[in-house]
């Protein structure tokens, strides 16, 4: 089902619930991983994802289609995530871990052993040192391959500013990895 | 790990793990959560004069409007003692309601004129109220720094 049809169904009372199930089915994983990369913990990501979809359900009647459906939901998820990080005062997964050896002892609780090689974990540790919004830009660009144009629509920031954020993030990550 | 500076070609896997079957029943869980939420009812309409935050602002505007009306339409006439006594007995709420009903269509020039006639230093908005409004504004800026309407 195309987004246009899906939106129409979502905005039609007797079709709304079924269409919403389709919507969640289509976008749940992408939004989950977007959130998860920011908050690290599954339980937090689950809460935020559910809150995101609840907001989508409530606000869909007012969705005007100025942006794409996914862009709109991505923006809601991003805002929910940033709000959560602000509320929890940037509780970070590695805040109590000050070296790589110590970190590797707890990594199995968070990372899939088969999927996480040392350099990926090190990258996550480097990311953890970045300001939230810089990390967000890095995640969207590096992991999700989102264009700056699309990012600008999601965040409401200028393309130049986003590029600068990504550039700074890369420099900091490179320094972190070299210094470690 | 891909080159950090050239990452636009494809998505890169992340190393986090997720509980088995987590995604399987997510649709139902979310719908249950939505159904469990109390239904939102239309917000009750609160008359302007009962809104404490707007009370003083409207009161000031109302007073200024009355003064301006006298000044514009009765520049050379004096107000009789009887009229003053009558106006003294009119409550603030009645004035606000009257202004709300009759003078909501002032154009920009009229508003500017009324504003120019107002001596804001004599208004009775307390510093506490100003501080509260300032804090609220700050909060909104923080909250909506990255947020558009949806």
HADDOCK unambig.tbl for C-alpha pairs under 7 A between the chains (distance, minus, plus):
assign (segid A and resid 21 and name CA) (segid B and resid 27 and name CA) 5.50 0.50 0.50
assign (segid A and resid 24 and name CA) (segid B and resid 27 and name CA) 5.91 0.50 0.50
assign (segid A and resid 25 and name CA) (segid B and resid 27 and name CA) 6.68 0.50 0.50
assign (segid A and resid 42 and name CA) (segid B and resid 18 and name CA) 6.73 0.50 0.50
assign (segid A and resid 50 and name CA) (segid B and resid 30 and name CA) 5.94 0.50 0.50
assign (segid A and resid 54 and name CA) (segid B and resid 34 and name CA) 6.17 0.50 0.50
assign (segid A and resid 59 and name CA) (segid B and resid 150 and name CA) 6.61 0.50 0.50
assign (segid A and resid 63 and name CA) (segid B and resid 150 and name CA) 6.70 0.50 0.50
assign (segid A and resid 79 and name CA) (segid B and resid 146 and name CA) 6.90 0.50 0.50
assign (segid A and resid 79 and name CA) (segid B and resid 147 and name CA) 6.41 0.50 0.50
assign (segid A and resid 110 and name CA) (segid B and resid 16 and name CA) 6.15 0.50 0.50
assign (segid A and resid 110 and name CA) (segid B and resid 17 and name CA) 6.27 0.50 0.50
assign (segid A and resid 111 and name CA) (segid B and resid 15 and name CA) 5.61 0.50 0.50
assign (segid A and resid 111 and name CA) (segid B and resid 16 and name CA) 4.46 0.50 0.50
assign (segid A and resid 111 and name CA) (segid B and resid 17 and name CA) 5.10 0.50 0.50
assign (segid A and resid 112 and name CA) (segid B and resid 15 and name CA) 6.26 0.50 0.50
assign (segid A and resid 112 and name CA) (segid B and resid 16 and name CA) 5.86 0.50 0.50
assign (segid A and resid 112 and name CA) (segid B and resid 17 and name CA) 4.74 0.50 0.50
assign (segid A and resid 115 and name CA) (segid B and resid 15 and name CA) 5.54 0.50 0.50
assign (segid A and resid 116 and name CA) (segid B and resid 15 and name CA) 4.75 0.50 0.50
assign (segid A and resid 119 and name CA) (segid B and resid 1 and name CA) 6.85 0.50 0.50
assign (segid A and resid 120 and name CA) (segid B and resid 1 and name CA) 6.78 0.50 0.50
assign (segid A and resid 120 and name CA) (segid B and resid 15 and name CA) 6.83 0.50 0.50
assign (segid A and resid 141 and name CA) (segid B and resid 7 and name CA) 6.97 0.50 0.50
assign (segid A and resid 141 and name CA) (segid B and resid 8 and name CA) 6.79 0.50 0.50
assign (segid A and resid 142 and name CA) (segid B and resid 7 and name CA) 5.26 0.50 0.50
assign (segid A and resid 142 and name CA) (segid B and resid 8 and name CA) 6.92 0.50 0.50
assign (segid A and resid 143 and name CA) (segid B and resid 11 and name CA) 5.23 0.50 0.50
assign (segid A and resid 143 and name CA) (segid B and resid 12 and name CA) 4.66 0.50 0.50
assign (segid A and resid 143 and name CA) (segid B and resid 13 and name CA) 6.72 0.50 0.50
assign (segid A and resid 144 and name CA) (segid B and resid 11 and name CA) 4.96 0.50 0.50
assign (segid A and resid 144 and name CA) (segid B and resid 12 and name CA) 6.78 0.50 0.50
assign (segid A and resid 145 and name CA) (segid B and resid 7 and name CA) 6.80 0.50 0.50
assign (segid A and resid 145 and name CA) (segid B and resid 8 and name CA) 5.13 0.50 0.50
assign (segid A and resid 145 and name CA) (segid B and resid 9 and name CA) 6.76 0.50 0.50
assign (segid A and resid 145 and name CA) (segid B and resid 10 and name CA) 5.82 0.50 0.50
assign (segid A and resid 145 and name CA) (segid B and resid 11 and name CA) 5.31 0.50 0.50
assign (segid A and resid 155 and name CA) (segid B and resid 146 and name CA) 5.92 0.50 0.50
assign (segid A and resid 156 and name CA) (segid B and resid 146 and name CA) 6.61 0.50 0.50
assign (segid A and resid 170 and name CA) (segid B and resid 4 and name CA) 6.38 0.50 0.50
